[in-house]
Amino acid sequence: MLTFLTGTYFTAKKEYIYEKIRALLEDGKKVYLIVPEQASFDRDRDFLMTYGERLSNMLTVTSFTHLSRDVLEENGLRVKPEADEAARNVLMSIACEECGDDLEIFRKYQGKMSLVKKLLDEYSEIKQAGLGTDDLFGVSASLPDGILKNKTLELARVFSSYESIITERFSDSSDNIRVMHSFLCENRIFEGAYIFFDDFRGFTGAQIKLMEEIFAQAEECWVSVSAPGSVNDYDSGSFTHTVRNCRKLRECANRRGVRCFEEKITGAHPVKAIDALSNSLFAAEKEACEDAEGVTILRAKDKYAECDLVALKVKQLLEEDGLRCKNISITERSGNYTETMTASLKKYGIPVFNDKRIPLYEYPLIKMILNAVSVAAFGFSTDVIFSYIKTGIVGIDIAECSVLENYAYIWQTDRNAWTNPFTGHPDGFGEEVTPESEQRLQKINEIREKAVLPIIKLKKELEKNDGAASCKAVYQFLVKTK
């Protein structure tokens, strides 16, 4: 039996699933909770904190990736090491060379890394769709003569050669779900199990094929759906992809004689108006709510006036309602309001924190490490040196950095000049040498040494060490750099 648990984002689907799981575990049933890979740790921890260690140890929280890997390893189908990215690049390049005489469209790109990476991406997409090289050969045979037919045939030949090469020594993680699907067709390992699928926005073709076999074996399955329903279309395209996936799953279940049901989970938001808005905003049939308290709709002439209205409302909440800034959040959909909204809040004296994702390499510590290693590996570069200094954590302040940067600009300092004491006049060529200029030059050299000597030492350590010792050298460099 397959049940679709429908409901929008504010509904209590997670709580409903947890209670179902708890009851099944109390009865000694075998239960799986399958979630996206990035959510598996959080959901495992969440269930542990909610229901305790005893029930948590009885529940299997996993993802499609981990489930397929574990099943294959337990049944001896994955005894070969997994190919990493470098190995896949090399093997795909070899496959292209082996098929070189049969290639016309891709022949001029042979030997280029860009082609290898593109072919690996396409191969991964085909596997995610649940297809194989036989399907490509079939599609090619059905196409009329032309470029598309030839290109499809060449892709099929390259991918077939790649598969024959990689299977000799390695296993390919992108193929695990397909292999597990083939294994399930002959082995009913989910017989009598109760399986929940939650937190998914959609499923790949390979995952849907695997789920079809799971539906046929399991005692009962539940699929959480973030939509008002799993069958009907809606006014907006917001739920189109979700409903399309549900229809595919229904078709899979019908093919295997599995009955399908739909259970709508009602809202759990304490504010009735927000609950009604969540349930009815994109639904075909709207649900009226007489109590509109908690939802306010404002219209402004442009986004600047809109941001001012929001800022004034925040100021009112802080001054009149006694709220604190940490209790207020502002969300927007497009990402185009960040600067305008920040400016409006600052205009009205409201402290603001922008929860914006920043790449790891933009943080000063990481930037310092990357610049130091770059200099150690590729030689001194003035741009990289000053990027290293301007992180602000190498013991050189802004005034000292400015003095050094001015000297480097005047004398066009670069490369090996950084490793030797500076001798030029601080004010440029032809200026008279005085005790004051010599003192300034000495100060500039002291700043130079403070910047480059730790990197020179790091360079020497990296040149003579292996990977583990090099990591230790970088750590020691961080400890000593102040």
Disulfide bonds with the S-S distance in Angstrom:
none
